[in-house]
Amino acid sequence: MEPFDRILVRGPNWLGDVVMATPLLRAVRETWPRAKLAVCVTPGGAAVLEGLPWFDEVIPWRKSEHGGLGGTFRFARELRARNFDLAISCPNSFRVALQLRLAGIPRRVGWAYGGRSFLLTDRLRPEMRGHRRVPRPMPEYYLDLARHLGCEVLGDDTELATTPAGEEEADRFLAERGARGEPLAGLNVGASFGPSKLWNAAGFAAVAAGLRLSRRLRPVVLSGPGEEAIGRDVEDAIGGDVVRTSDSKLSISGLKSLVRRLALLVSTDTGPRHFGIAFDVPTVCVMGSTDPQMTDQPRTRSEVVRLAQTLPCMPCHEKECPLGHHKCMEDVRPADVLAACDRVAAMPPRARRGPAPVRR
């Protein structure tokens, strides 16, 4: 096993992908326990990873400071000053590979995409089908980078931890709404990627009504910054004792703590879905425009619900429906989602091997 003293993991940018990269961080730390390990992510990604024990430092990448050609050179100079001897790149980005090369890091491991091969020293080539790579679960995709370096991978479970500040924020949020200690069903209704991932308010309302009736779960609607209008539409459609978040945003730390407490989570294909899986919350994802094979996590208490008869245009991976009908999501039946809720709720909890969530 080649020794490394200073390791940089350039994490993904999307928050859900950051969660799916946690098995990679764990494998690298277990392989080189004495190395100085830094992870580079967006500030949001840093909040997602907060509380985990597998790295020594977070280096934030901010688009406002590090975007564009000038920002790329500035950020590369910052990395060069840290004298890393190994960099592992999760994003399939030319800009990221260029930054690592300009930083003078002698060993640079990543996937060979988009003309960036010459910027890497270790080039992994995925299995291709035409011009697209063959879909496989992202945790495994990232773990292949660790396997290439000889890391022993003992598991592919994603994991998160909460913080005392996040727990306090979630306590206060629920207490203010009279929901502290109640069994809750989370309905994560947004999608920062684009409207192609959104489900309709009527569908969420029907699921909330079904979970109230069958499991006595009080619904709490989760929506992120910029998704307030979507959240209000769903909250208004549900009505009754719905716990509203559109009028008071939680931080990512507070959101993690809230998701950890849920009895069940129904989500679109976006970041908080992966929070639920990492905390072993029974999770159902309503999916249409994306390929479930990309985010599939076997052996977890989770399930994807799609149309029984898929459309020829699925999956398109576009931000907006190119055909304008959005049938891949609009035609998903609440009854199918509720049936999936019953199945994931009946699954046994997984045995944890990593850090337990912070508890007060």
C-alpha positions as CSV (number, residue, x, y, z in Angstrom):
1,M,0.0,0.0,0.0
2,E,1.5,3.3,-1.1
3,P,1.9,5.7,1.9
4,F,0.3,9.2,1.6
5,D,0.7,11.9,4.2
6,R,-1.7,14.6,2.8
7,I,-4.8,13.5,1.0
8,L,-7.5,15.6,-0.7
9,V,-10.9,14.3,-1.6
10,R,-12.7,16.6,-4.0
11,G,-16.3,15.9,-3.1
12,P,-19.4,16.3,-5.3
13,N,-21.3,19.5,-5.5
14,W,-24.9,18.2,-5.3
15,L,-25.9,17.5,-1.6
16,G,-27.3,14.1,-2.3
17,D,-24.1,13.1,-4.1
18,V,-22.1,14.3,-1.1
19,V,-24.0,11.8,1.0
20,M,-23.4,9.1,-1.5
21,A,-19.7,9.9,-1.3
22,T,-19.5,9.2,2.5
23,P,-18.5,5.5,2.0
24,L,-15.5,6.7,-0.1
25,L,-14.4,9.0,2.8
26,R,-14.8,6.2,5.3
27,A,-12.7,3.8,3.1
28,V,-9.9,6.4,2.6
29,R,-9.7,7.2,6.3
30,E,-9.7,3.5,7.3
31,T,-6.9,2.8,4.8
32,W,-4.7,5.8,5.8
33,P,-5.7,6.5,9.4
34,R,-2.6,8.7,10.1
35,A,-2.8,10.8,7.0
36,K,-4.0,14.4,7.0
37,L,-7.3,14.1,5.1
38,A,-9.1,17.1,3.7
39,V,-12.4,17.1,1.9
40,C,-13.3,19.9,-0.6
41,V,-17.0,20.6,-1.0
42,T,-19.4,23.5,-1.2
43,P,-20.5,25.2,2.1
44,G,-23.7,23.2,1.8
45,G,-21.7,20.0,1.4
46,A,-19.7,21.0,4.5
47,A,-22.9,21.2,6.5
48,V,-24.0,17.8,5.2
49,L,-20.7,16.2,6.4
50,E,-20.5,18.1,9.7
51,G,-20.1,15.7,12.6
52,L,-18.5,12.8,10.7
53,P,-15.1,11.6,12.0
54,W,-13.4,10.6,8.7
55,F,-11.5,13.8,7.8
56,D,-9.4,16.5,9.5
57,E,-10.4,19.5,7.5
58,V,-13.0,20.9,5.2
59,I,-11.9,23.2,2.4
60,P,-14.9,25.1,1.1
61,W,-15.3,25.7,-2.7
62,R,-17.5,28.8,-3.3
63,K,-18.7,29.5,-6.8
64,S,-18.7,33.3,-6.0
65,E,-15.0,33.2,-5.2
66,H,-13.7,30.2,-7.2
67,G,-15.8,30.1,-10.3
68,G,-14.5,31.2,-13.7
69,L,-10.9,31.1,-15.0
70,G,-9.6,33.5,-12.5
71,G,-11.2,31.7,-9.6
72,T,-9.8,28.4,-10.9
73,F,-6.3,29.7,-10.7
74,R,-6.8,31.3,-7.3
75,F,-8.2,28.1,-5.9
76,A,-5.4,26.1,-7.4
77,R,-2.9,28.3,-5.6
78,E,-4.7,27.8,-2.3
79,L,-4.5,24.0,-2.8
80,R,-0.8,24.1,-3.9
81,A,0.1,25.8,-0.6
82,R,-1.2,22.8,1.3
83,N,1.2,20.3,-0.4
84,F,-1.2,17.4,-1.0
85,D,0.4,14.2,-2.3
86,L,-2.9,12.5,-3.4
87,A,-6.1,13.9,-4.8
88,I,-9.3,11.9,-5.4
89,S,-11.8,13.7,-7.7
90,C,-15.5,12.7,-7.4
91,P,-16.9,15.2,-10.0
92,N,-16.5,14.5,-13.7
93,S,-15.5,18.1,-14.2
94,F,-12.7,19.5,-16.5
95,R,-12.4,22.5,-14.2
96,V,-11.9,20.4,-11.1
97,A,-9.3,18.3,-12.8
98,L,-7.5,21.4,-14.0
99,Q,-7.5,22.8,-10.5
100,L,-5.9,19.7,-9.1
101,R,-3.3,19.7,-11.9
102,L,-2.5,23.4,-11.4
103,A,-2.2,22.7,-7.6
104,G,0.8,20.4,-8.4
105,I,-0.6,17.4,-6.6
106,P,1.6,14.5,-7.8
107,R,-1.1,11.8,-7.8
108,R,-4.6,12.7,-9.2
109,V,-7.2,10.0,-9.4
110,G,-10.5,10.4,-11.3
111,W,-12.8,9.3,-14.0
112,A,-11.8,9.9,-17.6
113,Y,-14.5,12.2,-19.0
114,G,-14.8,15.2,-21.2
115,G,-11.3,15.5,-22.5
116,R,-9.8,15.8,-19.0
117,S,-7.8,12.5,-19.0
118,F,-4.4,14.3,-19.6
119,L,-5.0,16.3,-16.3
120,L,-5.2,13.1,-14.2
121,T,-2.4,10.6,-13.4
122,D,-4.8,7.7,-12.7
123,R,-7.6,7.5,-15.2
124,L,-10.6,5.2,-14.6
125,R,-12.7,4.5,-17.6
126,P,-16.4,3.5,-16.9
127,E,-18.3,0.9,-18.9
128,M,-20.0,2.8,-21.8
129,R,-23.1,2.2,-23.8
130,G,-22.8,4.3,-26.8
131,H,-22.0,7.9,-25.6
132,R,-23.4,7.3,-22.1
133,R,-21.8,5.4,-19.2
134,V,-23.7,2.4,-18.0
135,P,-25.7,3.4,-14.9
136,R,-24.5,2.1,-11.5
137,P,-25.1,3.2,-8.0
138,M,-23.1,6.4,-7.2
139,P,-21.7,5.1,-3.9
140,E,-20.1,2.2,-5.8
141,Y,-19.0,4.6,-8.6
142,Y,-17.1,6.7,-6.0
143,L,-15.8,3.7,-4.1
144,D,-14.2,2.5,-7.3
145,L,-11.8,5.4,-6.9
146,A,-10.8,4.0,-3.5
147,R,-10.5,0.4,-4.8
148,H,-8.2,1.6,-7.6
149,L,-5.8,2.8,-4.9
150,G,-6.0,-0.5,-3.1
151,C,-8.4,0.5,-0.3
152,E,-10.2,-2.4,1.4
153,V,-13.9,-1.5,1.1
154,L,-15.8,-3.0,4.0
155,G,-19.2,-1.5,3.2
156,D,-21.1,0.8,0.9
157,D,-23.7,2.2,3.4
158,T,-24.0,5.9,3.5
159,E,-23.8,7.6,6.9
160,L,-24.4,11.0,8.4
161,A,-24.2,12.5,11.9
162,T,-26.0,15.3,13.5
163,T,-24.6,18.0,15.8
164,P,-25.7,19.5,19.1
165,A,-26.6,22.8,17.4
166,G,-28.7,20.9,14.8
167,E,-30.5,19.0,17.4
168,E,-31.3,22.1,19.4
169,E,-32.6,23.8,16.2
170,A,-34.8,20.9,15.4
171,D,-36.1,20.8,19.0
172,R,-37.0,24.4,18.9
173,F,-38.6,24.2,15.4
174,L,-40.9,21.3,16.5
175,A,-41.7,22.8,19.9
176,E,-42.8,26.0,18.3
177,R,-45.2,24.1,16.1
178,G,-46.5,21.8,18.8
179,A,-45.0,18.8,17.1
180,R,-42.1,17.8,19.5
181,G,-42.4,14.1,20.3
182,E,-45.1,13.4,17.8
183,P,-44.6,10.6,15.1
184,L,-43.9,12.5,11.9
185,A,-44.1,11.7,8.2
186,G,-41.7,13.9,6.2
187,L,-42.8,15.0,2.7
188,N,-39.8,16.5,0.9
189,V,-41.4,18.3,-2.0
190,G,-38.7,20.3,-3.8
191,A,-35.9,19.7,-6.2
192,S,-33.1,22.2,-6.7
193,F,-32.0,20.4,-9.9
194,G,-35.1,21.5,-11.7
195,P,-38.9,21.1,-12.1
196,S,-38.5,17.7,-13.9
197,K,-38.1,16.1,-10.5
198,L,-41.2,17.6,-8.9
199,W,-44.3,15.7,-8.0
200,N,-47.7,17.4,-7.7
201,A,-49.3,18.9,-4.6
202,A,-52.4,16.6,-4.9
203,G,-50.2,13.5,-4.9
204,F,-48.4,14.6,-1.7
205,A,-51.7,15.5,-0.1
206,A,-53.2,12.1,-0.8
207,V,-50.2,10.4,0.6
208,A,-50.3,12.6,3.7
209,A,-54.0,11.7,4.2
210,G,-53.2,8.0,3.8
211,L,-50.4,8.1,6.4
212,R,-52.5,10.0,8.8
213,L,-55.2,7.3,8.5
214,S,-53.1,4.2,8.4
215,R,-50.1,5.1,10.7
216,R,-51.3,8.2,12.7
217,L,-48.4,10.2,11.3
218,R,-48.5,13.9,11.4
219,P,-47.2,15.4,8.1
220,V,-44.3,17.8,8.0
221,V,-43.5,19.4,4.6
222,L,-39.8,19.9,3.8
223,S,-38.7,22.5,1.2
224,G,-35.4,24.3,0.7
225,P,-34.4,27.9,-0.2
226,G,-36.2,29.1,-3.3
227,E,-38.8,26.3,-2.9
228,E,-41.1,28.2,-0.6
229,A,-44.0,28.5,-3.1
230,I,-43.8,24.8,-3.9
231,G,-43.9,24.1,-0.1
232,R,-46.9,26.4,0.5
233,D,-48.8,24.7,-2.3
234,V,-48.3,21.3,-0.8
235,E,-49.0,22.6,2.8
236,D,-52.2,24.2,1.7
237,A,-53.3,21.0,-0.2
238,I,-52.7,18.9,2.9
239,G,-54.2,21.3,5.4
240,G,-55.2,20.3,8.9
241,D,-52.3,19.8,11.3
242,V,-49.6,19.9,8.7
243,V,-46.2,21.1,10.1
244,R,-45.2,24.0,7.8
245,T,-41.6,24.8,6.9
246,S,-42.2,27.3,4.1
247,D,-42.4,30.2,6.5
248,S,-39.3,29.3,8.5
249,K,-36.2,27.8,7.0
250,L,-34.1,25.2,8.8
251,S,-30.4,25.2,8.3
252,I,-28.9,22.0,6.8
253,S,-27.8,21.0,10.3
254,G,-31.3,21.4,11.6
255,L,-32.8,19.7,8.6
256,K,-30.6,16.6,9.2
257,S,-31.7,16.5,12.8
258,L,-35.3,16.8,11.8
259,V,-35.0,14.0,9.1
260,R,-33.3,11.7,11.6
261,R,-36.4,11.9,13.8
262,L,-38.9,11.0,11.1
263,A,-40.9,7.8,11.3
264,L,-41.1,7.8,7.5
265,L,-40.0,10.0,4.5
266,V,-41.6,10.5,1.1
267,S,-39.3,12.5,-1.2
268,T,-38.5,13.6,-4.7
269,D,-35.1,12.6,-6.0
270,T,-33.2,15.3,-4.2
271,G,-30.7,15.7,-1.3
272,P,-33.0,15.1,1.8
273,R,-33.9,11.7,0.3
274,H,-30.3,10.7,0.9
275,F,-30.4,12.1,4.4
276,G,-33.2,9.7,5.2
277,I,-31.4,6.7,3.8
278,A,-28.2,7.6,5.6
279,F,-30.1,7.9,8.9
280,D,-31.9,4.6,8.2
281,V,-35.3,6.3,8.0
282,P,-37.8,4.3,5.9
283,T,-37.7,6.3,2.7
284,V,-39.8,6.3,-0.5
285,C,-38.7,8.3,-3.5
286,V,-41.0,9.4,-6.3
287,M,-38.9,9.4,-9.4
288,G,-39.5,9.9,-13.1
289,S,-36.9,11.8,-15.1
290,T,-33.9,10.2,-13.6
291,D,-32.5,6.7,-13.7
292,P,-33.0,4.8,-10.4
293,Q,-29.9,2.7,-11.1
294,M,-27.7,5.8,-10.5
295,T,-28.9,6.2,-6.9
296,D,-30.0,2.7,-6.0
297,Q,-28.8,1.7,-2.5
298,P,-29.6,-2.0,-1.9
299,R,-30.0,-3.3,1.6
300,T,-31.5,0.0,2.8
301,R,-35.0,0.7,4.0
302,S,-35.8,2.6,0.9
303,E,-37.8,2.2,-2.4
304,V,-38.2,4.1,-5.6
305,V,-41.7,4.5,-7.1
306,R,-42.0,5.1,-10.8
307,L,-44.7,4.6,-13.4
308,A,-45.6,0.9,-13.8
309,Q,-45.3,1.3,-17.6
310,T,-42.3,3.6,-18.2
311,L,-42.5,6.1,-21.0
312,P,-40.1,5.9,-24.0
313,C,-38.6,9.3,-22.9
314,M,-37.6,7.9,-19.5
315,P,-35.1,8.7,-18.1
316,C,-34.2,12.0,-19.8
317,H,-32.1,13.6,-17.0
318,E,-33.2,17.0,-18.2
319,K,-34.0,19.9,-15.8
320,E,-37.4,20.5,-17.5
321,C,-39.6,18.0,-19.4
322,P,-38.5,18.4,-23.1
323,L,-41.9,17.3,-24.2
324,G,-43.9,19.6,-21.9
325,H,-46.2,17.0,-20.4
326,H,-44.2,15.8,-17.4
327,K,-46.2,12.6,-17.4
328,C,-43.3,10.6,-15.8
329,M,-44.1,12.4,-12.5
330,E,-47.7,13.6,-12.9
331,D,-49.0,10.1,-13.5
332,V,-47.5,8.5,-10.5
333,R,-50.3,7.2,-8.3
334,P,-50.5,8.1,-4.6
335,A,-51.8,4.5,-4.0
336,D,-48.5,3.1,-5.3
337,V,-46.5,5.5,-3.0
338,L,-48.6,4.4,0.0
339,A,-48.0,0.8,-0.8
340,A,-44.3,1.4,-0.9
341,C,-44.5,3.2,2.4
342,D,-46.0,0.0,3.9
343,R,-43.2,-2.0,2.5
344,V,-40.3,0.1,3.7
345,A,-41.9,0.6,7.1
346,A,-41.9,-3.2,7.5
347,M,-38.2,-3.6,6.8
348,P,-35.9,-4.2,9.8
349,P,-33.4,-1.5,10.8
350,R,-29.9,-1.9,9.5
351,A,-27.0,-2.7,11.8
352,R,-24.8,0.4,12.0
353,R,-21.0,0.2,11.8
354,G,-20.2,3.9,11.9
355,P,-20.7,7.0,14.0
356,A,-24.1,7.1,15.8
357,P,-26.1,10.3,15.5
358,V,-25.5,12.9,18.2
359,R,-28.1,12.7,20.9
360,R,-28.8,15.0,23.7
